[in-house]
């Protein structure tokens, strides 16, 4: 399984589309959004965390593309005849998503510190990175579910809809406070909104709320179940 993990991580990090779309793009959007006006300070910090979460979301969902391509070229069929068990194969893919999330988070945090001059206590930087890394797991499960269930053509549209929809509804691009009241209520139940709160809570100097952790756990169970069901369905057709 570890050999499979190393192979998939190298394949992902060598993909120019992945590097540009999920690592470089969130960083450029962060620098653009935070330097258009005169607001600074807390907005630059909150936007930094939101865009780091946005990059992590994209990297996690990117697992869908790899899985769908592997199904199309018969790679999953080949994996089934190796000594690796189906559980190890799914776990290897999930760990690949977890590893490739780290560059997206790190690059945006570095841009905040080195370009925008965001200042926080030293311990907060690794704490935010760690929480965003762990909090991205539900989205990796969603990506796996999409990849195992859909064709490459259908997956592209569904994945993009999931990516943009979750980012906007969760307030990763713009503060939730700007939303109308009803949309703020909807946003509070989205995994992306609670995902970003993991980082903003630490930036504000306190632990993430129990509500945020509970909502994320519920989504992890839901998306994890979706991934398992999708894998079982795919296994019957390859």
SULUR-V609755 format. One record per residue. RES is the residue in one small letter. NEAR is the number of other C-alpha atoms within 10 Angstrom. Layout:
<<RES | NEAR> <RES | NEAR>>
//
This chain:
<<x | 16> <x | 12> <x | 8> <x | 15> <x | 20> <x | 15> <x | 13> <x | 20> <x | 18> <x | 12> <x | 12> <x | 20> <x | 14> <x | 11> <x | 10> <x | 10> <x | 12> <x | 18> <x | 17> <x | 12> <x | 15> <x | 26> <x | 26> <x | 17> <x | 18> <x | 26> <x | 25> <x | 13> <x | 16> <x | 24> <x | 20> <x | 11> <x | 16> <x | 19> <x | 13> <x | 8> <x | 8> <x | 6> <x | 10> <x | 15> <x | 12> <x | 14> <x | 15> <x | 20> <x | 24> <x | 22> <x | 26> <x | 32> <x | 28> <x | 29> <x | 30> <x | 34> <x | 32> <x | 34> <x | 30> <x | 31> <x | 31> <x | 28> <x | 32> <x | 31> <x | 30> <x | 28> <x | 28> <x | 29> <x | 22> <x | 20> <x | 24> <x | 24> <x | 17> <x | 18> <x | 23> <x | 14> <x | 10> <x | 11> <x | 14> <x | 20> <x | 15> <x | 12> <x | 15> <x | 14> <x | 9> <x | 9> <x | 9> <x | 13> <x | 13> <x | 16> <x | 12> <x | 15> <x | 18> <x | 18> <x | 15> <x | 22> <x | 24> <x | 19> <x | 19> <x | 24> <x | 29> <x | 22> <x | 17> <x | 25> <x | 29> <x | 21> <x | 19> <x | 29> <x | 29> <x | 20> <x | 16> <x | 29> <x | 25> <x | 16> <x | 17> <x | 23> <x | 15> <x | 11> <x | 10> <x | 19> <x | 14> <x | 18> <x | 15> <x | 14> <x | 8> <x | 8> <x | 9> <x | 16> <x | 18> <x | 12> <x | 15> <x | 22> <x | 20> <x | 15> <x | 17> <x | 24> <x | 24> <x | 14> <x | 26> <x | 28> <x | 26> <x | 25> <x | 29> <x | 31> <x | 29> <x | 25> <x | 34> <x | 31> <x | 25> <x | 29> <x | 30> <x | 29> <x | 23> <x | 19> <x | 17> <x | 20> <x | 11> <x | 13> <x | 19> <x | 18> <x | 11> <x | 13> <x | 21> <x | 14> <x | 12> <x | 18> <x | 22> <x | 16> <x | 12> <x | 20> <x | 24> <x | 17> <x | 22> <x | 28> <x | 25> <x | 25> <x | 20> <x | 18> <x | 15> <x | 19> <x | 10> <x | 10> <x | 14> <x | 9> <x | 11> <x | 8> <x | 14> <x | 18> <x | 12> <x | 12> <x | 20> <x | 18> <x | 17> <x | 19> <x | 26> <x | 29> <x | 26> <x | 24> <x | 29> <x | 28> <x | 24> <x | 27> <x | 29> <x | 22> <x | 15> <x | 18> <x | 21> <x | 14> <x | 11> <x | 11> <x | 13> <x | 19> <x | 12> <x | 9> <x | 12> <x | 19> <x | 17> <x | 12> <x | 17> <x | 24> <x | 16> <x | 13> <x | 21> <x | 21> <x | 13> <x | 14> <x | 22> <x | 21> <x | 15> <x | 19> <x | 23> <x | 17> <x | 15> <x | 18> <x | 20> <x | 13> <x | 13> <x | 17> <x | 15> <x | 7> <x | 8> <x | 13>>
//
